[in-house]
Amino acid sequence: MKLISPGLRERNKNRVNIHNKKIVPYPEVLAAQKVISGKVHRTPVVRSDYLGKLTHTKLYFKLELFQKTGSFKPRGVLNKLHHLSSEDRKKGVVSISAGNHAQALAWVATQLDISSTIVMPAGSLLSKIEATRSYGGEVILTEDNLLETCLAVQKERDLILIHPFDDPKIIAGQGTIGIEILEDVPDVDVVIVGIGGGGLISGIAMALKEQKPELKVIGVEPEGASAMSQSLQHGEPVHLDRVDTIADGLAAPFAGQYTLAHVQVYVDDIVIVSDLEIVEAMKLILERCKVTAEPAAASTLAALLSSNISMTQGATVLCVLSGGNIDQKSLKSLL
């Protein structure tokens, strides 16, 4: 699915950066890098010759599944909580999450002696719920609307809302991955990133394009949770009535104002993949790279295997493996 032609993106870029306050300036990513330095892992990049031959590329993986709490999320959360006032820290924070943001928020908040409350879907993976609690977060499970429940808790307890993706400080923190990618693979031609609410791809794409404008950034969404694609088609954030995918990390039912603006400007294409394609990619990553990628992370290889990405043969490609938080029961049922 083609979203924005390169020519349109380049024509819009300067105008949006100057006039659209939804675009996070690149210096904010550099500032975030200083904030999180020494507090998170500098995750490795590995090359897969086998999967590269299979996809006719020079293929690398950015292993954010080795990050603190098992996903990329602590980067943005660390940057966001760092900028809270002492008064807001005393109040405590609240957010919504299917699991990865929940764990990151609980872990970072505990490190900073801030109380955290996370509203999670009742059907969340038990391992993610337990991990969030073990990091010090209070978990509220609900079958109702997550955001409405969260806002009710925020009002009742006078807490500070930490948005899981649609926040400039969160986006800037995730953008530090883009800096690391170009430091480790400076000749990369294509970077593939999963899209849930869009915070990860917003930060990475902005950081990459500001350093290397000719590089192509491809987003990936599952068939059952394509909020960003639909938002692009409508020109405004779309809220989905229902999401249905095994990739809970990509199952955000809506895009954000900030993330939509970044995708409009910095992302070249979005590829839609099926759950079956994600499972096949998970198997290949496990068998050939010896790491366990959760479905949201494996979606990037699934997109590359789908042959729906336009690139020259032999291109240097990097897939971001965003997390590895999946329990044994789910892994056995999928694989």
C-alpha positions as CSV (number, residue, x, y, z in Angstrom):
1,M,0.0,0.0,0.0
2,K,1.6,3.3,-1.1
3,L,0.9,6.1,1.3
4,I,2.9,9.2,0.3
5,S,5.0,9.6,-2.8
6,P,8.6,10.6,-2.1
7,G,8.1,13.8,-3.9
8,L,5.0,14.8,-1.8
9,R,6.9,13.9,1.4
10,E,9.8,16.1,0.5
11,R,7.6,19.0,-0.6
12,N,5.7,18.8,2.7
13,K,8.7,18.2,5.0
14,N,9.9,21.8,5.6
15,R,6.4,23.2,5.7
16,V,5.3,20.7,8.3
17,N,8.4,21.1,10.4
18,I,8.0,24.9,10.6
19,H,4.3,25.1,11.0
20,N,3.1,21.8,12.4
21,K,3.7,21.7,16.1
22,K,2.9,18.0,16.1
23,I,6.4,17.2,14.6
24,V,9.1,16.6,17.2
25,P,12.3,18.4,16.2
26,Y,15.4,16.1,15.7
27,P,17.4,17.9,18.5
28,E,14.8,16.5,20.9
29,V,16.0,13.0,20.0
30,L,19.6,14.0,20.7
31,A,18.5,15.4,24.1
32,A,16.7,12.2,24.8
33,Q,19.8,10.1,24.0
34,K,21.6,12.0,26.8
35,V,18.7,11.4,29.2
36,I,18.6,7.7,28.7
37,S,22.3,7.0,28.3
38,G,23.5,4.4,30.8
39,K,19.9,3.6,31.9
40,V,19.0,1.3,29.0
41,H,20.9,-1.2,26.9
42,R,22.6,-0.3,23.7
43,T,20.9,-3.2,21.9
44,P,22.9,-5.1,19.3
45,V,22.4,-5.3,15.6
46,V,22.9,-8.7,14.0
47,R,23.1,-9.9,10.4
48,S,21.3,-13.0,9.0
49,D,22.9,-14.3,5.9
50,Y,20.3,-17.1,5.5
51,L,17.3,-14.8,5.7
52,G,19.2,-12.2,3.6
53,K,19.5,-14.8,0.8
54,L,15.9,-15.7,1.2
55,T,14.8,-12.1,0.7
56,H,17.5,-11.1,-1.7
57,T,18.8,-8.5,0.7
58,K,21.7,-7.8,3.0
59,L,19.6,-8.2,6.1
60,Y,20.1,-7.0,9.6
61,F,18.0,-7.1,12.8
62,K,17.9,-4.5,15.6
63,L,17.4,-6.5,18.7
64,E,15.2,-4.3,20.9
65,L,13.9,-7.5,22.4
66,F,17.0,-7.5,24.5
67,Q,16.1,-4.1,25.9
68,K,15.2,-3.6,29.6
69,T,11.7,-5.1,30.3
70,G,11.9,-6.9,27.0
71,S,10.9,-4.2,24.5
72,F,11.9,-0.7,23.2
73,K,9.4,1.0,25.5
74,P,11.7,2.1,28.4
75,R,13.4,4.6,26.0
76,G,10.4,6.8,25.6
77,V,9.1,6.3,29.2
78,L,12.5,7.3,30.7
79,N,12.6,10.4,28.6
80,K,9.0,11.3,29.5
81,L,9.3,10.8,33.3
82,H,12.6,12.6,33.4
83,H,10.8,15.8,32.4
84,L,8.0,15.5,35.0
85,S,8.0,18.2,37.7
86,S,8.6,17.1,41.3
87,E,5.0,17.9,42.0
88,D,3.8,15.6,39.3
89,R,6.1,12.9,40.4
90,K,4.6,13.0,43.8
91,K,1.1,12.5,42.4
92,G,2.0,9.4,40.5
93,V,1.3,8.3,36.9
94,V,-1.3,6.3,35.0
95,S,-1.5,4.9,31.5
96,I,-3.0,2.2,29.3
97,S,-1.3,-0.8,27.8
98,A,-1.6,-4.3,26.5
99,G,1.7,-5.1,28.1
100,N,5.0,-3.7,26.9
101,H,4.3,0.0,27.8
102,A,2.9,-1.3,31.1
103,Q,6.1,-3.1,32.0
104,A,8.3,-0.2,31.0
105,L,6.2,2.4,32.9
106,A,6.2,0.3,36.0
107,W,9.9,-0.3,35.8
108,V,11.0,3.3,35.1
109,A,8.5,4.7,37.7
110,T,9.9,2.4,40.4
111,Q,13.4,3.5,39.5
112,L,12.4,7.1,40.0
113,D,10.3,6.4,43.2
114,I,7.1,7.3,41.4
115,S,3.9,5.3,41.9
116,S,2.4,3.9,38.7
117,T,-1.0,2.5,37.7
118,I,-1.7,0.8,34.4
119,V,-5.1,0.0,33.0
120,M,-4.8,-3.2,30.9
121,P,-7.3,-5.3,28.9
122,A,-8.7,-8.2,30.9
123,G,-7.4,-10.6,28.2
124,S,-3.8,-9.4,28.4
125,L,-1.1,-12.1,28.5
126,L,-0.8,-13.3,32.1
127,S,3.0,-13.0,31.9
128,K,2.8,-9.3,31.0
129,I,0.4,-8.6,33.8
130,E,2.6,-10.4,36.3
131,A,5.7,-8.7,35.0
132,T,4.1,-5.3,35.3
133,R,3.2,-6.0,38.9
134,S,6.7,-7.4,39.7
135,Y,8.2,-4.1,38.4
136,G,6.1,-2.2,41.0
137,G,3.1,-1.2,39.0
138,E,-0.5,-1.4,40.1
139,V,-2.6,-3.2,37.4
140,I,-6.3,-2.5,36.8
141,L,-7.8,-5.0,34.4
142,T,-10.9,-4.1,32.5
143,E,-13.2,-5.4,29.8
144,D,-14.5,-1.8,29.2
145,N,-12.9,0.9,27.0
146,L,-9.3,1.2,28.1
147,L,-8.9,5.0,27.6
148,E,-12.2,5.8,29.3
149,T,-11.3,3.6,32.3
150,C,-7.9,5.2,32.5
151,L,-9.3,8.7,32.4
152,A,-11.7,7.9,35.1
153,V,-8.9,6.5,37.3
154,Q,-6.8,9.6,36.5
155,K,-9.5,12.0,37.6
156,E,-10.5,10.0,40.7
157,R,-6.9,9.8,42.0
158,D,-5.5,13.0,40.5
159,L,-2.7,11.1,38.6
160,I,-0.5,12.3,35.7
161,L,-1.5,10.6,32.4
162,I,1.4,9.1,30.5
163,H,0.3,8.4,26.9
164,P,1.8,5.2,25.6
165,F,2.7,6.7,22.2
166,D,1.2,10.1,21.3
167,D,3.6,12.3,23.3
168,P,6.6,14.3,22.0
169,K,8.9,13.1,24.8
170,I,7.9,9.4,24.2
171,I,8.5,9.8,20.4
172,A,11.9,11.5,21.0
173,G,12.9,8.6,23.3
174,Q,12.0,6.0,20.7
175,G,13.9,8.0,18.1
176,T,17.2,7.1,19.8
177,I,16.9,3.7,18.1
178,G,17.2,5.6,14.8
179,I,20.5,7.1,15.9
180,E,21.8,3.7,16.9
181,I,20.8,2.1,13.6
182,L,22.7,4.6,11.5
183,E,25.8,4.3,13.8
184,D,25.8,0.5,13.4
185,V,24.6,0.2,9.8
186,P,25.4,3.5,8.0
187,D,24.8,2.1,4.5
188,V,21.3,0.9,5.3
189,D,18.8,1.5,2.5
190,V,15.5,0.3,4.1
191,V,14.3,0.2,7.7
192,I,11.2,-1.7,8.5
193,V,9.2,-0.9,11.7
194,G,6.0,-2.2,13.2
195,I,3.1,0.2,13.9
196,G,0.8,0.0,16.8
197,G,-0.1,3.5,17.9
198,G,2.9,4.8,15.9
199,G,5.2,6.1,18.6
200,L,8.1,3.8,17.6
201,I,8.0,4.4,13.9
202,S,7.4,8.2,14.5
203,G,10.6,8.5,16.4
204,I,12.7,6.2,14.3
205,A,11.6,7.5,11.0
206,M,12.1,11.1,12.0
207,A,15.6,10.4,13.4
208,L,16.6,8.4,10.3
209,K,15.3,10.8,7.7
210,E,16.8,13.9,9.4
211,Q,20.2,12.2,9.1
212,K,19.8,10.3,5.8
213,P,16.8,11.6,3.8
214,E,17.1,9.1,0.9
215,L,16.7,6.2,3.2
216,K,13.3,4.4,3.0
217,V,11.2,3.7,6.1
218,I,8.5,1.1,5.8
219,G,5.8,0.6,8.4
220,V,3.9,-2.7,9.1
221,E,0.4,-3.2,10.4
222,P,-1.6,-6.5,11.0
223,E,-4.7,-7.0,9.0
224,G,-6.9,-6.8,12.1
225,A,-5.4,-3.6,13.5
226,S,-4.7,-1.1,10.8
227,A,-5.6,2.2,12.6
228,M,-2.7,4.1,11.1
229,S,-3.5,3.1,7.5
230,Q,-7.1,4.1,7.9
231,S,-6.1,7.3,9.6
232,L,-3.9,8.2,6.6
233,Q,-6.8,7.5,4.3
234,H,-9.1,9.8,6.3
235,G,-6.5,12.5,7.0
236,E,-7.2,12.3,10.7
237,P,-6.8,9.8,13.6
238,V,-9.3,7.0,13.3
239,H,-10.6,4.9,16.2
240,L,-11.3,1.3,15.5
241,D,-14.4,-0.3,17.0
242,R,-12.5,-3.7,17.2
243,V,-9.0,-5.1,16.7
244,D,-8.2,-8.7,16.0
245,T,-4.6,-9.8,15.8
246,I,-2.1,-12.1,17.6
247,A,0.2,-9.1,17.6
248,D,-1.0,-7.4,20.8
249,G,1.9,-4.9,20.6
250,L,0.4,-3.6,17.3
251,A,-3.2,-3.7,18.4
252,A,-3.7,0.0,19.3
253,P,-7.3,0.8,18.3
254,F,-6.4,4.4,17.3
255,A,-3.6,6.5,16.0
256,G,-2.5,9.8,17.6
257,Q,-2.3,13.3,16.4
258,Y,1.5,13.4,16.8
259,T,2.1,9.9,15.4
260,L,-0.1,10.5,12.3
261,A,1.7,13.7,11.5
262,H,5.1,12.0,11.7
263,V,4.0,9.1,9.5
264,Q,2.5,11.5,6.9
265,V,5.9,13.2,6.7
266,Y,8.5,10.6,7.3
267,V,7.2,7.1,6.4
268,D,7.3,5.9,2.8
269,D,4.9,2.9,2.8
270,I,2.9,0.7,5.0
271,V,2.6,-3.0,4.4
272,I,-0.3,-5.0,5.8
273,V,0.4,-8.5,6.9
274,S,-1.7,-11.4,8.1
275,D,-1.4,-13.2,11.4
276,L,-0.3,-16.3,9.5
277,E,2.5,-14.4,7.9
278,I,3.6,-13.1,11.3
279,V,3.7,-16.7,12.7
280,E,5.8,-17.9,9.8
281,A,8.2,-15.0,10.4
282,M,8.4,-15.8,14.1
283,K,9.4,-19.4,13.2
284,L,12.1,-18.3,10.9
285,I,13.6,-15.8,13.4
286,L,13.6,-18.5,16.1
287,E,15.1,-21.1,13.9
288,R,17.7,-19.0,12.1
289,C,18.5,-16.2,14.5
290,K,18.0,-18.1,17.8
291,V,15.9,-15.4,19.4
292,T,12.3,-15.3,20.4
293,A,10.5,-12.4,18.8
294,E,6.9,-11.6,19.9
295,P,4.4,-11.3,17.1
296,A,4.6,-7.5,16.9
297,A,8.4,-7.7,16.4
298,A,8.2,-10.5,13.8
299,S,5.8,-8.5,11.7
300,T,8.8,-6.6,10.2
301,L,10.3,-9.8,8.7
302,A,6.8,-10.8,7.6
303,A,6.5,-7.6,5.6
304,L,9.8,-8.2,4.0
305,L,8.9,-11.8,3.1
306,S,5.6,-10.7,1.6
307,S,7.5,-9.1,-1.4
308,N,5.3,-6.0,-1.1
309,I,8.2,-3.7,-0.5
310,S,9.7,-2.0,-3.5
311,M,13.5,-2.1,-3.4
312,T,16.5,-3.0,-5.5
313,Q,17.9,-6.5,-5.2
314,G,20.7,-6.7,-2.8
315,A,19.6,-3.7,-0.8
316,T,20.7,-3.3,2.8
317,V,17.6,-3.8,5.0
318,L,17.2,-3.6,8.7
319,C,14.1,-5.0,10.5
320,V,13.5,-3.7,14.0
321,L,12.6,-6.5,16.4
322,S,10.8,-4.4,18.9
323,G,10.2,-6.9,21.7
324,G,10.3,-10.5,22.9
325,N,7.5,-10.5,25.6
326,I,5.6,-13.7,24.9
327,D,5.0,-16.5,27.3
328,Q,5.5,-20.2,26.8
329,K,1.9,-21.1,26.5
330,S,1.3,-18.5,23.8
331,L,4.5,-19.5,22.0
332,K,3.5,-23.2,21.9
333,S,0.0,-22.4,20.6
334,L,1.4,-20.2,17.8
335,L,4.4,-22.3,16.8
